[in-house]
Amino acid sequence: MTPGAAVLVSTAGFVAGAVNALAGGGTLVAFPALLAVGVPPVTANITCSVGLLTGYAGGSVAYRRELVGQGPRARGLVIAGLLGGLVGAVLLLLTPGDGFRAVVPYLVLLACLLLAVQPRVAALLADRGVAADHPGWQAQVAIGVGAVYGAYFGAGLGVVMLAVLGILVSDGLQRLNALKGLLSLVINLVAALVYAIAGRVDWLAAGLLSVGAVLGAAAGVGLARRLPAEVVRVGIVVTGVVVGVVLLLT
């Protein structure tokens, strides 16, 4: 990897870590950067899952005060995330490279759609007939399905997690955002272990992403506490749509 490529990947890791902490969708930054430096699509997706782990971990540490008291509700959701992450990781490893390359543009555009409609989903918070302090089986199933998608293709995972939690769990946005980060960490961790065992990680690129992501996550949490995420969301959606269309046409 050339010095210029290393700088690009590290910078993408920083931005992705900040974006994941702030709004979700960081893989839409890191994944195209890896493609741009010549990493094959499946390997790039796997490497994103591994490389952005430090960002999720850093975000959870920075959000530790918002996580206080959430242990009981987190336990069942973490188990669902672990199981879903395992299924998604295995599915990705079983997908042929050409098949994954063909479906990637649609997954990118789906992630953009999820990110774009997140505010409308959040509006449902005014009428949470099924929300509860301690989420039931509905939330566990939804988190498990989201985890399958997140381990298979991580872009938009944070959006899915936050949308599910916002509808099914009764709590403030910052505490739900902290819980979303913890669940994203767990899902990506189990997926990363599967990928590492399978020997499918580009470790140099993952290391560069990791360094940037942990720094970006700390910055992102600070912004999330005081900056509206709408501008960031719009920027990611526009960028993601461009990336998806380019991938679709090439």
C-alpha positions as protocol buffer text, in pm:
chain_id: "A"
residue {
  index: 1
  type: MET
  ca { x: 0 y: 0 z: 0 }
}
residue {
  index: 2
  type: THR
  ca { x: 137 y: 339 z: -100 }
}
residue {
  index: 3
  type: PRO
  ca { x: 173 y: 625 z: 154 }
}
residue {
  index: 4
  type: GLY
  ca { x: -111 y: 812 z: -16 }
}
residue {
  index: 5
  type: ALA
  ca { x: -339 y: 509 z: 9 }
}
residue {
  index: 6
  type: ALA
  ca { x: -247 y: 465 z: 376 }
}
residue {
  index: 7
  type: VAL
  ca { x: -342 y: 827 z: 449 }
}
residue {
  index: 8
  type: LEU
  ca { x: -672 y: 782 z: 264 }
}
residue {
  index: 9
  type: VAL
  ca { x: -762 y: 468 z: 460 }
}
residue {
  index: 10
  type: SER
  ca { x: -661 y: 620 z: 796 }
}
residue {
  index: 11
  type: THR
  ca { x: -863 y: 934 z: 725 }
}
residue {
  index: 12
  type: ALA
  ca { x: -1161 y: 725 z: 620 }
}
residue {
  index: 13
  type: GLY
  ca { x: -1131 y: 536 z: 949 }
}
residue {
  index: 14
  type: PHE
  ca { x: -1137 y: 861 z: 1146 }
}
residue {
  index: 15
  type: VAL
  ca { x: -1443 y: 991 z: 960 }
}
residue {
  index: 16
  type: ALA
  ca { x: -1619 y: 654 z: 985 }
}
residue {
  index: 17
  type: GLY
  ca { x: -1554 y: 632 z: 1359 }
}
residue {
  index: 18
  type: ALA
  ca { x: -1694 y: 981 z: 1412 }
}
residue {
  index: 19
  type: VAL
  ca { x: -1995 y: 917 z: 1189 }
}
residue {
  index: 20
  type: ASN
  ca { x: -2080 y: 589 z: 1362 }
}
residue {
  index: 21
  type: ALA
  ca { x: -2076 y: 764 z: 1698 }
}
residue {
  index: 22
  type: LEU
  ca { x: -2276 y: 1058 z: 1568 }
}
residue {
  index: 23
  type: ALA
  ca { x: -2540 y: 914 z: 1336 }
}
residue {
  index: 24
  type: GLY
  ca { x: -2442 y: 570 z: 1203 }
}
residue {
  index: 25
  type: GLY
  ca { x: -2334 y: 486 z: 849 }
}
residue {
  index: 26
  type: GLY
  ca { x: -1956 y: 496 z: 885 }
}
residue {
  index: 27
  type: THR
  ca { x: -1906 y: 193 z: 664 }
}
residue {
  index: 28
  type: LEU
  ca { x: -2035 y: 404 z: 374 }
}
residue {
  index: 29
  type: VAL
  ca { x: -1715 y: 607 z: 421 }
}
residue {
  index: 30
  type: ALA
  ca { x: -1466 y: 328 z: 491 }
}
residue {
  index: 31
  type: PHE
  ca { x: -1590 y: 75 z: 233 }
}
residue {
  index: 32
  type: PRO
  ca { x: -1548 y: 298 z: -76 }
}
residue {
  index: 33
  type: ALA
  ca { x: -1205 y: 408 z: 51 }
}
residue {
  index: 34
  type: LEU
  ca { x: -1089 y: 45 z: 61 }
}
residue {
  index: 35
  type: LEU
  ca { x: -1231 y: -18 z: -286 }
}
residue {
  index: 36
  type: ALA
  ca { x: -1044 y: 292 z: -409 }
}
residue {
  index: 37
  type: VAL
  ca { x: -707 y: 153 z: -294 }
}
residue {
  index: 38
  type: GLY
  ca { x: -768 y: -180 z: -465 }
}
residue {
  index: 39
  type: VAL
  ca { x: -910 y: -403 z: -191 }
}
residue {
  index: 40
  type: PRO
  ca { x: -1161 y: -657 z: -337 }
}
residue {
  index: 41
  type: PRO
  ca { x: -1526 y: -602 z: -233 }
}
residue {
  index: 42
  type: VAL
  ca { x: -1571 y: -900 z: 2 }
}
residue {
  index: 43
  type: THR
  ca { x: -1233 y: -841 z: 166 }
}
residue {
  index: 44
  type: ALA
  ca { x: -1311 y: -468 z: 193 }
}
residue {
  index: 45
  type: ASN
  ca { x: -1641 y: -541 z: 368 }
}
residue {
  index: 46
  type: ILE
  ca { x: -1476 y: -788 z: 606 }
}
residue {
  index: 47
  type: THR
  ca { x: -1189 y: -548 z: 674 }
}
residue {
  index: 48
  type: CYS
  ca { x: -1435 y: -270 z: 758 }
}
residue {
  index: 49
  type: SER
  ca { x: -1599 y: -492 z: 1021 }
}
residue {
  index: 50
  type: VAL
  ca { x: -1261 y: -560 z: 1181 }
}
residue {
  index: 51
  type: GLY
  ca { x: -1107 y: -216 z: 1137 }
}
residue {
  index: 52
  type: LEU
  ca { x: -1399 y: -19 z: 1277 }
}
residue {
  index: 53
  type: LEU
  ca { x: -1418 y: -228 z: 1595 }
}
residue {
  index: 54
  type: THR
  ca { x: -1196 y: 17 z: 1780 }
}
residue {
  index: 55
  type: GLY
  ca { x: -1432 y: 297 z: 1687 }
}
residue {
  index: 56
  type: TYR
  ca { x: -1730 y: 114 z: 1834 }
}
residue {
  index: 57
  type: ALA
  ca { x: -1527 y: 31 z: 2144 }
}
residue {
  index: 58
  type: GLY
  ca { x: -1409 y: 390 z: 2179 }
}
residue {
  index: 59
  type: GLY
  ca { x: -1764 y: 515 z: 2137 }
}
residue {
  index: 60
  type: SER
  ca { x: -1889 y: 281 z: 2411 }
}
residue {
  index: 61
  type: VAL
  ca { x: -1616 y: 402 z: 2647 }
}
residue {
  index: 62
  type: ALA
  ca { x: -1696 y: 766 z: 2570 }
}
residue {
  index: 63
  type: TYR
  ca { x: -2068 y: 693 z: 2623 }
}
residue {
  index: 64
  type: ARG
  ca { x: -2010 y: 507 z: 2949 }
}
residue {
  index: 65
  type: ARG
  ca { x: -2215 y: 747 z: 3161 }
}
residue {
  index: 66
  type: GLU
  ca { x: -2516 y: 697 z: 2931 }
}
residue {
  index: 67
  type: LEU
  ca { x: -2474 y: 318 z: 2959 }
}
residue {
  index: 68
  type: VAL
  ca { x: -2500 y: 323 z: 3339 }
}
residue {
  index: 69
  type: GLY
  ca { x: -2805 y: 126 z: 3453 }
}
residue {
  index: 70
  type: GLN
  ca { x: -2870 y: -36 z: 3112 }
}
residue {
  index: 71
  type: GLY
  ca { x: -2718 y: -374 z: 3197 }
}
residue {
  index: 72
  type: PRO
  ca { x: -3045 y: -564 z: 3248 }
}
residue {
  index: 73
  type: ARG
  ca { x: -3200 y: -449 z: 2919 }
}
residue {
  index: 74
  type: ALA
  ca { x: -2874 y: -493 z: 2728 }
}
residue {
  index: 75
  type: ARG
  ca { x: -2822 y: -859 z: 2817 }
}
residue {
  index: 76
  type: GLY
  ca { x: -3104 y: -1007 z: 2610 }
}
residue {
  index: 77
  type: LEU
  ca { x: -3033 y: -776 z: 2320 }
}
residue {
  index: 78
  type: VAL
  ca { x: -2663 y: -861 z: 2323 }
}
residue {
  index: 79
  type: ILE
  ca { x: -2744 y: -1233 z: 2296 }
}
residue {
  index: 80
  type: ALA
  ca { x: -2969 y: -1163 z: 1996 }
}
residue {
  index: 81
  type: GLY
  ca { x: -2692 y: -952 z: 1842 }
}
residue {
  index: 82
  type: LEU
  ca { x: -2434 y: -1226 z: 1892 }
}
residue {
  index: 83
  type: LEU
  ca { x: -2649 y: -1489 z: 1724 }
}
residue {
  index: 84
  type: GLY
  ca { x: -2747 y: -1263 z: 1435 }
}
residue {
  index: 85
  type: GLY
  ca { x: -2388 y: -1149 z: 1385 }
}
residue {
  index: 86
  type: LEU
  ca { x: -2270 y: -1508 z: 1366 }
}
residue {
  index: 87
  type: VAL
  ca { x: -2531 y: -1596 z: 1102 }
}
residue {
  index: 88
  type: GLY
  ca { x: -2452 y: -1288 z: 894 }
}
residue {
  index: 89
  type: ALA
  ca { x: -2077 y: -1350 z: 902 }
}
residue {
  index: 90
  type: VAL
  ca { x: -2116 y: -1711 z: 790 }
}
residue {
  index: 91
  type: LEU
  ca { x: -2350 y: -1604 z: 508 }
}
residue {
  index: 92
  type: LEU
  ca { x: -2093 y: -1353 z: 383 }
}
residue {
  index: 93
  type: LEU
  ca { x: -1817 y: -1615 z: 380 }
}
residue {
  index: 94
  type: LEU
  ca { x: -2042 y: -1847 z: 182 }
}
residue {
  index: 95
  type: THR
  ca { x: -2125 y: -1579 z: -77 }
}
residue {
  index: 96
  type: PRO
  ca { x: -1908 y: -1598 z: -395 }
}
residue {
  index: 97
  type: GLY
  ca { x: -1701 y: -1287 z: -462 }
}
residue {
  index: 98
  type: ASP
  ca { x: -1877 y: -1215 z: -791 }
}
residue {
  index: 99
  type: GLY
  ca { x: -2217 y: -1254 z: -629 }
}
residue {
  index: 100
  type: PHE
  ca { x: -2129 y: -1015 z: -351 }
}
residue {
  index: 101
  type: ARG
  ca { x: -1988 y: -761 z: -598 }
}
residue {
  index: 102
  type: ALA
  ca { x: -2319 y: -773 z: -786 }
}
residue {
  index: 103
  type: VAL
  ca { x: -2531 y: -710 z: -477 }
}
residue {
  index: 104
  type: VAL
  ca { x: -2307 y: -444 z: -313 }
}
residue {
  index: 105
  type: PRO
  ca { x: -2456 y: -143 z: -501 }
}
residue {
  index: 106
  type: TYR
  ca { x: -2805 y: -238 z: -385 }
}
residue {
  index: 107
  type: LEU
  ca { x: -2686 y: -287 z: -27 }
}
residue {
  index: 108
  type: VAL
  ca { x: -2521 y: 56 z: -34 }
}
residue {
  index: 109
  type: LEU
  ca { x: -2841 y: 215 z: -165 }
}
residue {
  index: 110
  type: LEU
  ca { x: -3046 y: 25 z: 96 }
}
residue {
  index: 111
  type: ALA
  ca { x: -2817 y: 159 z: 370 }
}
residue {
  index: 112
  type: CYS
  ca { x: -2868 y: 511 z: 232 }
}
residue {
  index: 113
  type: LEU
  ca { x: -3244 y: 462 z: 238 }
}
residue {
  index: 114
  type: LEU
  ca { x: -3231 y: 345 z: 599 }
}
residue {
  index: 115
  type: LEU
  ca { x: -3025 y: 647 z: 695 }
}
residue {
  index: 116
  type: ALA
  ca { x: -3256 y: 884 z: 506 }
}
residue {
  index: 117
  type: VAL
  ca { x: -3576 y: 755 z: 669 }
}
residue {
  index: 118
  type: GLN
  ca { x: -3431 y: 745 z: 1020 }
}
residue {
  index: 119
  type: PRO
  ca { x: -3592 y: 1080 z: 1119 }
}
residue {
  index: 120
  type: ARG
  ca { x: -3935 y: 955 z: 1010 }
}
residue {
  index: 121
  type: VAL
  ca { x: -3886 y: 641 z: 1216 }
}
residue {
  index: 122
  type: ALA
  ca { x: -3779 y: 853 z: 1511 }
}
residue {
  index: 123
  type: ALA
  ca { x: -4106 y: 1049 z: 1475 }
}
residue {
  index: 124
  type: LEU
  ca { x: -4288 y: 731 z: 1578 }
}
residue {
  index: 125
  type: LEU
  ca { x: -4147 y: 783 z: 1926 }
}
residue {
  index: 126
  type: ALA
  ca { x: -4451 y: 996 z: 1996 }
}
residue {
  index: 127
  type: ASP
  ca { x: -4667 y: 686 z: 1979 }
}
residue {
  index: 128
  type: ARG
  ca { x: -4472 y: 398 z: 2132 }
}
residue {
  index: 129
  type: GLY
  ca { x: -4744 y: 157 z: 2213 }
}
residue {
  index: 130
  type: VAL
  ca { x: -4494 y: -132 z: 2227 }
}
residue {
  index: 131
  type: ALA
  ca { x: -4205 y: 52 z: 2391 }
}
residue {
  index: 132
  type: ALA
  ca { x: -4089 y: -56 z: 2734 }
}
residue {
  index: 133
  type: ASP
  ca { x: -3803 y: 3 z: 2975 }
}
residue {
  index: 134
  type: HIS
  ca { x: -3711 y: -363 z: 2939 }
}
residue {
  index: 135
  type: PRO
  ca { x: -3754 y: -475 z: 2576 }
}
residue {
  index: 136
  type: GLY
  ca { x: -3935 y: -799 z: 2503 }
}
residue {
  index: 137
  type: TRP
  ca { x: -3907 y: -1063 z: 2235 }
}
residue {
  index: 138
  type: GLN
  ca { x: -4006 y: -818 z: 1959 }
}
residue {
  index: 139
  type: ALA
  ca { x: -3695 y: -611 z: 2020 }
}
residue {
  index: 140
  type: GLN
  ca { x: -3476 y: -920 z: 2045 }
}
residue {
  index: 141
  type: VAL
  ca { x: -3602 y: -1055 z: 1712 }
}
residue {
  index: 142
  type: ALA
  ca { x: -3561 y: -716 z: 1544 }
}
residue {
  index: 143
  type: ILE
  ca { x: -3208 y: -674 z: 1679 }
}
residue {
  index: 144
  type: GLY
  ca { x: -3121 y: -1029 z: 1568 }
}
residue {
  index: 145
  type: VAL
  ca { x: -3242 y: -967 z: 1213 }
}
residue {
  index: 146
  type: GLY
  ca { x: -3057 y: -635 z: 1204 }
}
residue {
  index: 147
  type: ALA
  ca { x: -2743 y: -811 z: 1324 }
}
residue {
  index: 148
  type: VAL
  ca { x: -2759 y: -1057 z: 1034 }
}
residue {
  index: 149
  type: TYR
  ca { x: -2763 y: -764 z: 793 }
}
residue {
  index: 150
  type: GLY
  ca { x: -2495 y: -578 z: 988 }
}
residue {
  index: 151
  type: ALA
  ca { x: -2248 y: -867 z: 986 }
}
residue {
  index: 152
  type: TYR
  ca { x: -2317 y: -938 z: 619 }
}
residue {
  index: 153
  type: PHE
  ca { x: -2285 y: -574 z: 512 }
}
residue {
  index: 154
  type: GLY
  ca { x: -2221 y: -327 z: 793 }
}
residue {
  index: 155
  type: ALA
  ca { x: -2332 y: -2 z: 628 }
}
residue {
  index: 156
  type: GLY
  ca { x: -2640 y: 131 z: 803 }
}
residue {
  index: 157
  type: LEU
  ca { x: -2614 y: -109 z: 1099 }
}
residue {
  index: 158
  type: GLY
  ca { x: -2617 y: 176 z: 1351 }
}
residue {
  index: 159
  type: VAL
  ca { x: -2924 y: 323 z: 1182 }
}
residue {
  index: 160
  type: VAL
  ca { x: -3109 y: -8 z: 1205 }
}
residue {
  index: 161
  type: MET
  ca { x: -3015 y: -53 z: 1570 }
}
residue {
  index: 162
  type: LEU
  ca { x: -3118 y: 301 z: 1665 }
}
residue {
  index: 163
  type: ALA
  ca { x: -3447 y: 276 z: 1476 }
}
residue {
  index: 164
  type: VAL
  ca { x: -3537 y: -52 z: 1649 }
}
residue {
  index: 165
  type: LEU
  ca { x: -3439 y: 76 z: 1992 }
}
residue {
  index: 166
  type: GLY
  ca { x: -3621 y: 405 z: 1936 }
}
residue {
  index: 167
  type: ILE
  ca { x: -3947 y: 228 z: 1861 }
}
residue {
  index: 168
  type: LEU
  ca { x: -3930 y: -59 z: 2108 }
}
residue {
  index: 169
  type: VAL
  ca { x: -3737 y: 80 z: 2406 }
}
residue {
  index: 170
  type: SER
  ca { x: -3854 y: 367 z: 2623 }
}
residue {
  index: 171
  type: ASP
  ca { x: -3560 y: 597 z: 2698 }
}
residue {
  index: 172
  type: GLY
  ca { x: -3383 y: 915 z: 2592 }
}
residue {
  index: 173
  type: LEU
  ca { x: -3206 y: 944 z: 2258 }
}
residue {
  index: 174
  type: GLN
  ca { x: -2854 y: 972 z: 2399 }
}
residue {
  index: 175
  type: ARG
  ca { x: -2897 y: 660 z: 2614 }
}
residue {
  index: 176
  type: LEU
  ca { x: -3039 y: 470 z: 2317 }
}
residue {
  index: 177
  type: ASN
  ca { x: -2749 y: 591 z: 2103 }
}
residue {
  index: 178
  type: ALA
  ca { x: -2508 y: 456 z: 2364 }
}
residue {
  index: 179
  type: LEU
  ca { x: -2689 y: 120 z: 2367 }
}
residue {
  index: 180
  type: LYS
  ca { x: -2685 y: 117 z: 1985 }
}
residue {
  index: 181
  type: GLY
  ca { x: -2306 y: 159 z: 1993 }
}
residue {
  index: 182
  type: LEU
  ca { x: -2266 y: -128 z: 2239 }
}
residue {
  index: 183
  type: LEU
  ca { x: -2480 y: -360 z: 2025 }
}
residue {
  index: 184
  type: SER
  ca { x: -2290 y: -259 z: 1710 }
}
residue {
  index: 185
  type: LEU
  ca { x: -1964 y: -339 z: 1890 }
}
residue {
  index: 186
  type: VAL
  ca { x: -2088 y: -686 z: 1987 }
}
residue {
  index: 187
  type: ILE
  ca { x: -2220 y: -765 z: 1639 }
}
residue {
  index: 188
  type: ASN
  ca { x: -1899 y: -655 z: 1467 }
}
residue {
  index: 189
  type: LEU
  ca { x: -1684 y: -833 z: 1727 }
}
residue {
  index: 190
  type: VAL
  ca { x: -1841 y: -1175 z: 1665 }
}
residue {
  index: 191
  type: ALA
  ca { x: -1825 y: -1116 z: 1290 }
}
residue {
  index: 192
  type: ALA
  ca { x: -1460 y: -1011 z: 1314 }
}
residue {
  index: 193
  type: LEU
  ca { x: -1372 y: -1328 z: 1504 }
}
residue {
  index: 194
  type: VAL
  ca { x: -1533 y: -1542 z: 1232 }
}
residue {
  index: 195
  type: TYR
  ca { x: -1350 y: -1349 z: 959 }
}
residue {
  index: 196
  type: ALA
  ca { x: -1016 y: -1370 z: 1142 }
}
residue {
  index: 197
  type: ILE
  ca { x: -1049 y: -1745 z: 1181 }
}
residue {
  index: 198
  type: ALA
  ca { x: -1134 y: -1772 z: 812 }
}
residue {
  index: 199
  type: GLY
  ca { x: -823 y: -1570 z: 721 }
}
residue {
  index: 200
  type: ARG
  ca { x: -1013 y: -1317 z: 509 }
}
residue {
  index: 201
  type: VAL
  ca { x: -892 y: -989 z: 667 }
}
residue {
  index: 202
  type: ASP
  ca { x: -657 y: -736 z: 507 }
}
residue {
  index: 203
  type: TRP
  ca { x: -473 y: -668 z: 831 }
}
residue {
  index: 204
  type: LEU
  ca { x: -274 y: -366 z: 712 }
}
residue {
  index: 205
  type: ALA
  ca { x: -589 y: -186 z: 598 }
}
residue {
  index: 206
  type: ALA
  ca { x: -773 y: -296 z: 913 }
}
residue {
  index: 207
  type: GLY
  ca { x: -494 y: -155 z: 1130 }
}
residue {
  index: 208
  type: LEU
  ca { x: -504 y: 180 z: 952 }
}
residue {
  index: 209
  type: LEU
  ca { x: -883 y: 196 z: 986 }
}
residue {
  index: 210
  type: SER
  ca { x: -856 y: 106 z: 1355 }
}
residue {
  index: 211
  type: VAL
  ca { x: -619 y: 389 z: 1443 }
}
residue {
  index: 212
  type: GLY
  ca { x: -838 y: 644 z: 1269 }
}
residue {
  index: 213
  type: ALA
  ca { x: -1165 y: 499 z: 1401 }
}
residue {
  index: 214
  type: VAL
  ca { x: -1078 y: 512 z: 1772 }
}
residue {
  index: 215
  type: LEU
  ca { x: -980 y: 878 z: 1742 }
}
residue {
  index: 216
  type: GLY
  ca { x: -1284 y: 959 z: 1532 }
}
residue {
  index: 217
  type: ALA
  ca { x: -1522 y: 788 z: 1776 }
}
residue {
  index: 218
  type: ALA
  ca { x: -1410 y: 1008 z: 2065 }
}
residue {
  index: 219
  type: ALA
  ca { x: -1462 y: 1318 z: 1851 }
}
residue {
  index: 220
  type: GLY
  ca { x: -1799 y: 1188 z: 1727 }
}
residue {
  index: 221
  type: VAL
  ca { x: -1942 y: 1130 z: 2075 }
}
residue {
  index: 222
  type: GLY
  ca { x: -1845 y: 1483 z: 2172 }
}
residue {
  index: 223
  type: LEU
  ca { x: -2027 y: 1618 z: 1867 }
}
residue {
  index: 224
  type: ALA
  ca { x: -2326 y: 1389 z: 1921 }
}
residue {
  index: 225
  type: ARG
  ca { x: -2390 y: 1546 z: 2260 }
}
residue {
  index: 226
  type: ARG
  ca { x: -2427 y: 1896 z: 2117 }
}
residue {
  index: 227
  type: LEU
  ca { x: -2455 y: 1888 z: 1735 }
}
residue {
  index: 228
  type: PRO
  ca { x: -2768 y: 1791 z: 1536 }
}
residue {
  index: 229
  type: ALA
  ca { x: -2693 y: 1490 z: 1319 }
}
residue {
  index: 230
  type: GLU
  ca { x: -2905 y: 1605 z: 1023 }
}
residue {
  index: 231
  type: VAL
  ca { x: -2623 y: 1767 z: 827 }
}
residue {
  index: 232
  type: VAL
  ca { x: -2403 y: 1462 z: 876 }
}
residue {
  index: 233
  type: ARG
  ca { x: -2691 y: 1233 z: 777 }
}
residue {
  index: 234
  type: VAL
  ca { x: -2761 y: 1424 z: 456 }
}
residue {
  index: 235
  type: GLY
  ca { x: -2393 y: 1428 z: 360 }
}
residue {
  index: 236
  type: ILE
  ca { x: -2358 y: 1053 z: 412 }
}
residue {
  index: 237
  type: VAL
  ca { x: -2677 y: 977 z: 218 }
}
residue {
  index: 238
  type: VAL
  ca { x: -2568 y: 1188 z: -79 }
}
residue {
  index: 239
  type: THR
  ca { x: -2219 y: 1037 z: -79 }
}
residue {
  index: 240
  type: GLY
  ca { x: -2359 y: 686 z: -43 }
}
residue {
  index: 241
  type: VAL
  ca { x: -2604 y: 729 z: -330 }
}
residue {
  index: 242
  type: VAL
  ca { x: -2321 y: 849 z: -554 }
}
residue {
  index: 243
  type: VAL
  ca { x: -2106 y: 551 z: -450 }
}
residue {
  index: 244
  type: GLY
  ca { x: -2395 y: 308 z: -506 }
}
residue {
  index: 245
  type: VAL
  ca { x: -2474 y: 445 z: -851 }
}
residue {
  index: 246
  type: VAL
  ca { x: -2106 y: 439 z: -954 }
}
residue {
  index: 247
  type: LEU
  ca { x: -2076 y: 77 z: -837 }
}
residue {
  index: 248
  type: LEU
  ca { x: -2396 y: -9 z: -1021 }
}
residue {
  index: 249
  type: LEU
  ca { x: -2268 y: 134 z: -1349 }
}
residue {
  index: 250
  type: THR
  ca { x: -1914 y: -11 z: -1335 }
}
